[in-house]
């Protein structure tokens, strides 16, 4: 391997050596006019030109316009989404109002049912009291009739008992009296 290649390999491996060599060569290169010119030409090729700046400016404007158009399109989409949400919210508001009315109607129905139940309870109580009074009156009338019949039966029994006693006495006494008298 040649000495130049060995030197190049050594410079690639050793960063500190590269830096030390550059510190030695740069002052020397800046003193030599042709080397300075070659360095300036190399640097100027890497520099941006007026045309480069104009192209960059134009590309930047185009990019800004593209971003504006995309942002505007996104905003329009968001506006449509917001409008859709507004419509949905209005529907929900109507549904809630309808539910509120239904709830109020149910409340009124429940109140009506409570009143009906109270009326039924009162009517049932009154009917039960009337029925109780009628039943008592009926039972009292029946018991009165049974008592009257028992009284009648008692009278018949007394009369029958008297008749039996009289018949018994006459059956026994008549033969005795007939014997005594005759």
C-alpha positions as MATLAB code, in Angstrom:
seq = 'XXXXXXXXXXXXXXXXXXXXXXXXXXXXXXXXXXXXXXXXXXXXXXXXXXXXXXXXXXXXXXXXXXXXXXXXXXXXXXXXXXXXXXXXXXXXXXXXXXXXXXXXXXXXXXXXXXXXXXXXXXXXXXXXXXXXXXXXXXXXXXXXXXXXXXXXXXXXXXXXXXXXXXXXXXXXXXXXXXXXXX';
ca = [
       0.000    0.000    0.000;
       1.237    3.481   -0.859;
       2.151    6.075    1.714;
      -0.703    8.373    0.612;
      -3.236    5.627    1.144;
      -1.760    4.820    4.521;
      -1.974    8.500    5.466;
      -5.598    8.675    4.263;
      -6.518    5.571    6.274;
      -4.821    7.021    9.345;
      -6.747   10.322    8.967;
     -10.074    8.474    8.639;
      -9.474    6.559   11.851;
      -8.084    9.330   14.039;
     -10.318   12.384   14.498;
      -7.776   14.257   16.579;
      -5.177   13.813   13.866;
      -7.634   15.175   11.264;
      -8.275   18.268   13.365;
      -4.575   18.925   13.942;
      -3.870   18.587   10.189;
      -6.710   21.027    9.349;
      -5.330   23.558   11.864;
      -1.960   23.339   10.127;
      -3.288   23.501    6.542;
      -5.970   26.203    6.786;
      -3.638   29.144    7.556;
      -1.379   28.004    4.753;
      -4.316   27.659    2.330;
      -5.625   31.125    3.183;
      -2.233   32.715    2.359;
      -2.217   31.215   -1.127;
      -4.480   33.131   -3.515;
      -5.311   30.164   -5.779;
      -6.202   27.967   -2.822;
      -8.367   30.747   -1.400;
     -10.122   31.087   -4.734;
     -10.692   27.334   -5.001;
     -12.097   27.286   -1.464;
     -14.389   30.261   -2.149;
     -15.657   28.636   -5.347;
     -16.350   25.412   -3.495;
     -18.115   27.321   -0.723;
     -20.079   29.488   -3.181;
     -21.390   26.382   -4.931;
     -22.892   25.344   -1.616;
     -24.361   28.818   -0.998;
     -27.922   29.725   -1.935;
     -28.300   31.981   -4.966;
     -30.941   34.640   -5.548;
     -32.746   32.180   -7.845;
     -32.590   29.556   -5.106;
     -34.143   32.037   -2.660;
     -36.843   33.020   -5.189;
     -37.612   29.331   -5.821;
     -37.755   28.692   -2.097;
     -39.982   31.743   -1.643;
     -42.299   30.492   -4.427;
     -42.381   26.960   -2.984;
     -43.086   28.402    0.471;
     -45.956   30.499   -0.913;
     -47.364   27.446   -2.681;
     -47.047   25.403    0.495;
     -48.775   28.168    2.494;
     -51.578   28.340   -0.090;
     -51.931   24.547   -0.004;
     -52.072   24.659    3.798;
     -54.657   27.456    3.643;
     -56.790   25.468    1.196;
     -56.490   22.304    3.330;
     -57.262   24.259    6.500;
     -60.239   25.925    4.810;
     -61.513   22.529    3.649;
     -61.094   21.138    7.170;
     -62.898   24.156    8.632;
     -65.755   23.669    6.165;
     -65.940   20.006    7.163;
     -65.958   20.999   10.804;
     -68.706   23.535   10.091;
     -70.761   20.768    8.467;
     -70.086   18.535   11.462;
     -71.129   21.346   13.821;
     -74.313   21.913   11.800;
     -75.026   18.184   11.979;
     -74.488   18.293   15.725;
     -76.801   21.312   16.003;
     -79.517   19.415   14.117;
     -78.972   16.370   16.346;
     -79.114   18.584   19.455;
     -82.390   20.129   18.266;
     -83.766   16.612   17.799;
     -82.617   15.700   21.289;
     -84.199   18.855   22.693;
     -87.492   17.934   21.019;
     -87.218   14.383   22.349;
     -86.515   15.689   25.855;
     -89.465   18.100   25.633;
     -91.686   15.264   24.433;
     -90.495   13.098   27.322;
     -91.137   15.984   29.699;
     -94.702   16.286   28.377;
     -95.167   12.512   28.563;
     -93.868   12.562   32.130;
     -96.289   15.352   33.024;
     -99.129   13.429   31.398;
     -98.140   10.312   33.344;
     -98.040   12.363   36.534;
    -101.538   13.620   35.834;
    -102.679   10.063   35.081;
    -101.163    8.841   38.345;
    -102.864   11.662   40.245;
    -106.158   10.762   38.557;
    -105.646    7.110   39.485;
    -104.927    8.103   43.081;
    -108.144   10.122   43.193;
    -110.070    7.248   41.596;
    -108.604    4.800   44.119;
    -109.525    7.128   46.984;
    -113.075    7.469   45.613;
    -113.313    3.687   45.235;
    -112.031    3.220   48.765;
    -114.581    5.657   50.126;
    -117.365    4.157   48.020;
    -116.353    0.650   49.091;
    -116.300    1.738   52.720;
    -119.730    3.329   52.385;
    -121.065    0.266   50.551;
    -119.610   -2.009   53.237;
    -121.219    0.119   55.946;
    -124.558    0.059   54.086;
    -124.241   -3.674   53.552;
    -123.361   -4.136   57.224;
    -126.397   -2.081   58.250;
    -128.653   -3.970   55.822;
    -127.250   -7.296   56.992;
    -127.793   -6.302   60.620;
    -131.301   -5.162   59.839;
    -131.979   -8.398   57.954;
    -130.515  -10.563   60.754;
    -132.450   -8.553   63.377;
    -135.677   -9.022   61.374;
    -135.021  -12.747   61.016;
    -134.174  -13.117   64.680;
    -137.363  -11.159   65.520;
    -139.366  -13.568   63.350;
    -137.652  -16.576   64.941;
    -138.393  -15.134   68.414;
    -142.033  -14.597   67.415;
    -142.280  -18.134   66.099;
    -140.593  -19.472   69.232;
    -143.134  -17.468   71.283;
    -145.938  -18.914   69.167;
    -144.462  -22.376   69.505;
    -144.109  -21.838   73.265;
    -147.782  -20.867   73.431;
    -148.758  -23.936   71.420;
    -146.566  -26.100   73.607;
    -148.100  -24.634   76.758;
    -151.561  -25.190   75.365;
    -150.630  -28.728   74.312;
    -149.108  -29.407   77.718;
    -152.243  -28.102   79.447;
    -154.370  -30.224   77.133;
    -152.203  -33.262   77.837;
    -152.333  -32.603   81.575;
    -156.114  -32.089   81.389;
    -156.532  -35.219   79.281;
    -154.279  -37.170   81.585;
    -156.096  -35.891   84.627;
    -159.477  -36.602   83.103;
    -158.410  -40.061   82.105;
    -157.254  -40.851   85.613;
    -159.836  -38.866   87.525;
    -162.964  -39.810   85.574;
    -162.672  -43.532   86.398;
    -161.846  -42.681   89.992;
    -164.755  -40.332   90.264;
    -167.009  -42.822   88.681;
    -165.975  -45.429   91.203;
    -166.350  -43.132   94.047;
    -169.708  -41.890   92.896;
    -171.041  -45.080   91.656;
];
